């Protein structure tokens, strides 16, 4: 079972790595640590090929983005974020946190993680509404 999960996670990372994004929110509608666990696992999988930095909130994300834009830019100016540098923002319990909308607005792509036996369809649909379909890359089913 662990082997299958590793393979599934690897396939997810391959699909995500192919897409153009700089900031990826891993969001869960449930108040658990599913998004944080998935974000950590993705960061481990990315290894040194892609630098993934985790941020805990929108201010930390903006700070890290600003610092990354200054890397190689003219006097810390508005250079683009290096392509090998990407940011993950795990958001658990998105529907219960008033700051979720601001956090999600700071990300250009979103993956939703749902939990078997825990996540409810109305909550998942509300989360899609909060995220916006245009930024939702997909959803994964995590098993508690």
C-alpha positions as CSV (number, residue, x, y, z in Angstrom):
1,X,0.0,0.0,0.0
2,X,2.8,2.4,0.8
3,X,4.4,1.7,-2.6
4,X,1.1,2.5,-4.4
5,X,0.8,5.7,-2.5
6,X,4.3,6.7,-3.4
7,X,3.6,5.9,-7.1
8,X,0.4,7.9,-7.0
9,X,2.2,10.8,-5.4
10,X,5.0,10.6,-8.0
11,X,2.5,10.7,-10.8
12,X,0.8,13.7,-9.2
13,X,4.1,15.5,-8.9
14,X,5.0,14.8,-12.6
15,X,1.7,16.3,-13.7
16,X,2.1,19.3,-11.5
17,X,5.8,19.8,-12.5
18,X,4.7,20.0,-16.2
19,X,2.3,22.8,-15.6
20,X,3.4,26.5,-15.5
21,X,2.9,27.8,-12.0
22,X,4.9,29.7,-9.4
23,X,2.6,29.5,-6.4
24,X,0.5,26.4,-5.7
25,X,-2.0,26.2,-2.9
26,X,-2.7,22.7,-1.6
27,X,-6.2,23.2,0.0
28,X,-8.5,21.1,2.0
29,X,-12.0,22.0,2.9
30,X,-11.7,20.0,6.1
31,X,-10.1,21.1,9.4
32,X,-7.3,18.5,9.3
33,X,-3.7,18.4,8.3
34,X,-4.3,16.8,4.9
35,X,-3.1,19.8,2.9
36,X,0.0,20.2,5.0
37,X,0.9,16.5,4.7
38,X,0.4,16.6,0.9
39,X,2.5,19.8,0.5
40,X,5.3,18.3,2.6
41,X,5.2,15.1,0.5
42,X,5.3,17.1,-2.7
43,X,8.2,19.2,-1.5
44,X,10.2,16.0,-0.6
45,X,9.4,14.5,-4.0
46,X,10.5,17.6,-5.9
47,X,13.9,17.2,-4.3
48,X,16.7,19.3,-5.8
49,X,15.3,19.3,-9.3
50,X,12.8,21.9,-8.4
51,X,13.1,24.1,-5.3
52,X,9.8,24.2,-3.5
53,X,9.5,26.6,-0.6
54,X,6.6,26.3,1.8
55,X,4.9,29.4,3.2
56,X,2.5,29.4,6.1
57,X,0.5,32.5,5.2
58,X,0.0,35.1,2.5
59,X,2.5,37.6,4.1
60,X,5.3,35.0,4.2
61,X,4.4,34.0,0.6
62,X,4.6,37.6,-0.6
63,X,7.9,38.1,1.3
64,X,9.5,35.0,-0.3
65,X,8.2,36.0,-3.7
66,X,9.7,39.4,-3.4
67,X,13.0,38.0,-2.2
68,X,13.0,35.6,-5.1
69,X,12.2,38.3,-7.7
70,X,15.2,40.2,-6.4
71,X,17.5,37.2,-7.2
72,X,19.5,38.2,-10.3
73,X,17.4,41.2,-10.9
74,X,18.7,44.8,-11.4
75,X,19.3,46.1,-7.9
76,X,16.6,43.8,-6.4
77,X,14.1,45.1,-9.0
78,X,11.2,43.3,-10.6
79,X,12.9,40.4,-12.1
80,X,10.8,37.3,-12.7
81,X,10.9,34.4,-10.2
82,X,13.5,31.9,-11.4
83,X,11.7,29.0,-13.1
84,X,13.3,26.4,-10.8
85,X,11.8,28.1,-7.8
86,X,8.2,27.4,-6.8
87,X,6.2,28.0,-3.7
88,X,3.7,25.8,-1.9
89,X,1.0,27.1,0.4
90,X,-0.9,24.5,2.4
91,X,-4.4,25.6,3.6
92,X,-6.3,23.2,5.8
93,X,-9.9,24.0,6.8
94,X,-10.2,26.6,4.0
95,X,-13.9,27.1,4.6
96,X,-13.4,27.8,8.3
97,X,-10.7,30.4,8.0
98,X,-11.6,34.0,7.0
99,X,-8.1,34.6,5.6
100,X,-8.5,31.7,3.1
101,X,-9.7,33.9,0.3
102,X,-6.6,36.2,0.6
103,X,-4.3,33.2,0.8
104,X,-5.8,31.6,-2.3
105,X,-5.7,34.9,-4.2
106,X,-1.9,34.9,-3.7
107,X,-1.6,31.6,-5.6
108,X,-1.8,31.0,-9.3
109,X,-2.7,27.3,-9.1
110,X,-4.6,25.1,-6.6
111,X,-4.8,21.4,-5.8
112,X,-7.6,20.3,-3.5
113,X,-7.2,17.3,-1.3
114,X,-10.2,15.5,-0.1
115,X,-10.3,12.7,2.6
116,X,-12.3,9.5,2.3
117,X,-14.9,9.3,5.0
118,X,-14.4,12.9,6.0
119,X,-14.8,15.4,3.1
120,X,-18.4,16.3,2.2
121,X,-19.4,17.1,-1.4
122,X,-21.1,20.5,-0.4
123,X,-17.8,21.5,1.3
124,X,-15.8,20.5,-1.7
125,X,-18.0,22.5,-4.1
126,X,-17.9,25.5,-1.8
127,X,-14.1,25.2,-1.8
128,X,-14.1,25.1,-5.6
129,X,-16.2,28.3,-5.5
130,X,-13.7,29.9,-3.2
131,X,-10.7,28.9,-5.3
132,X,-12.2,29.6,-8.7
133,X,-12.4,26.9,-11.4
134,X,-9.8,28.7,-13.6
135,X,-7.0,28.1,-11.0
136,X,-8.1,24.6,-9.8
137,X,-5.6,22.1,-11.3
138,X,-7.5,19.2,-9.8
139,X,-8.4,17.2,-6.7
140,X,-6.8,14.2,-5.0
141,X,-8.3,11.8,-2.6
142,X,-6.2,11.2,0.5
143,X,-6.9,8.4,2.8
144,X,-6.8,9.3,6.6
